[in-house]
Amino acid sequence: MANNRSTEKRIRQSEKRRARNRSHRSALRTAVKKLRAAVAEGDAAAAKELLPTTLSAVDSTARKGVIHANVAARTKSRLTRAVNALG
């Protein structure tokens, strides 16, 4: 375990950040899952409605450093292509 005050503080900070990151990642996954479900059902109206909020969640998560910028770009590209393919 931690032997001095600075390592104890580092552990506390890491635990807080880990919890925050898990929360953001979970919210992102939920948003993406909802959009993918709408696309799978072929519900173009719902997919187009969910797309902006989902892309915003992806951007926000990347900006916070929870996911890499390239992962965010790839995810946004794939989701947008899937929604546009519905017509």
C-alpha positions as CSV (number, residue, x, y, z in Angstrom):
1,M,0.0,0.0,0.0
2,A,1.0,3.7,-0.1
3,N,3.9,4.6,2.1
4,N,3.7,8.4,2.0
5,R,1.2,11.2,1.8
6,S,1.8,12.0,-1.9
7,T,1.1,8.4,-3.0
8,E,-2.0,8.3,-0.9
9,K,-3.2,11.5,-2.6
10,R,-2.3,10.1,-6.0
11,I,-4.4,7.0,-5.3
12,R,-7.4,9.1,-4.2
13,Q,-7.1,11.3,-7.4
14,S,-6.7,8.2,-9.6
15,E,-9.8,6.6,-8.1
16,K,-11.9,9.8,-8.7
17,R,-10.7,10.1,-12.3
18,R,-11.3,6.4,-12.9
19,A,-14.9,6.7,-11.7
20,R,-15.5,9.9,-13.8
21,N,-14.0,8.2,-16.9
22,R,-16.1,5.1,-16.4
23,S,-19.2,7.3,-16.2
24,H,-18.4,9.2,-19.4
25,R,-17.5,6.0,-21.2
26,S,-20.7,4.3,-20.1
27,A,-22.9,7.2,-21.2
28,L,-21.1,7.2,-24.6
29,R,-21.7,3.4,-25.0
30,T,-25.4,3.8,-24.2
31,A,-25.8,6.6,-26.7
32,V,-24.0,4.6,-29.4
33,K,-26.0,1.5,-28.6
34,K,-29.3,3.4,-28.9
35,L,-28.3,4.8,-32.3
36,R,-27.1,1.4,-33.6
37,A,-30.4,-0.2,-32.5
38,A,-32.4,2.4,-34.4
39,V,-30.3,1.8,-37.5
40,A,-30.7,-2.0,-37.2
41,E,-34.5,-1.6,-37.0
42,G,-34.4,0.6,-40.1
43,D,-36.0,3.5,-38.3
44,A,-34.5,6.4,-40.2
45,A,-36.4,9.1,-38.4
46,A,-35.2,8.0,-35.0
47,A,-31.7,7.5,-36.2
48,K,-31.5,11.0,-37.7
49,E,-32.9,12.4,-34.4
50,L,-30.3,10.5,-32.3
51,L,-27.3,11.2,-34.5
52,P,-26.5,14.8,-33.4
53,T,-26.7,14.0,-29.7
54,T,-24.6,10.8,-30.1
55,L,-21.9,12.6,-32.1
56,S,-21.9,15.3,-29.5
57,A,-21.3,12.6,-26.8
58,V,-18.5,11.2,-28.8
59,D,-16.8,14.6,-29.2
60,S,-17.3,15.4,-25.5
61,T,-15.8,12.1,-24.4
62,A,-12.8,12.6,-26.7
63,R,-12.3,16.1,-25.5
64,K,-12.1,14.9,-21.9
65,G,-9.5,12.4,-22.9
66,V,-11.5,9.3,-22.1
67,I,-11.2,8.0,-25.7
68,H,-8.6,8.8,-28.3
69,A,-9.3,11.5,-30.9
70,N,-8.9,8.9,-33.7
71,V,-11.3,6.5,-32.1
72,A,-13.9,9.4,-31.9
73,A,-13.4,10.3,-35.5
74,R,-13.7,6.6,-36.6
75,T,-16.9,6.1,-34.5
76,K,-18.5,9.3,-35.8
77,S,-17.7,8.4,-39.4
78,R,-19.2,4.9,-39.1
79,L,-22.3,6.1,-37.3
80,T,-22.9,8.8,-39.8
81,R,-22.4,6.4,-42.8
82,A,-24.8,4.0,-41.2
83,V,-27.5,6.6,-40.7
84,N,-27.0,8.1,-44.2
85,A,-27.3,4.6,-45.7
86,L,-30.9,4.4,-44.3
87,G,-31.8,7.2,-46.7
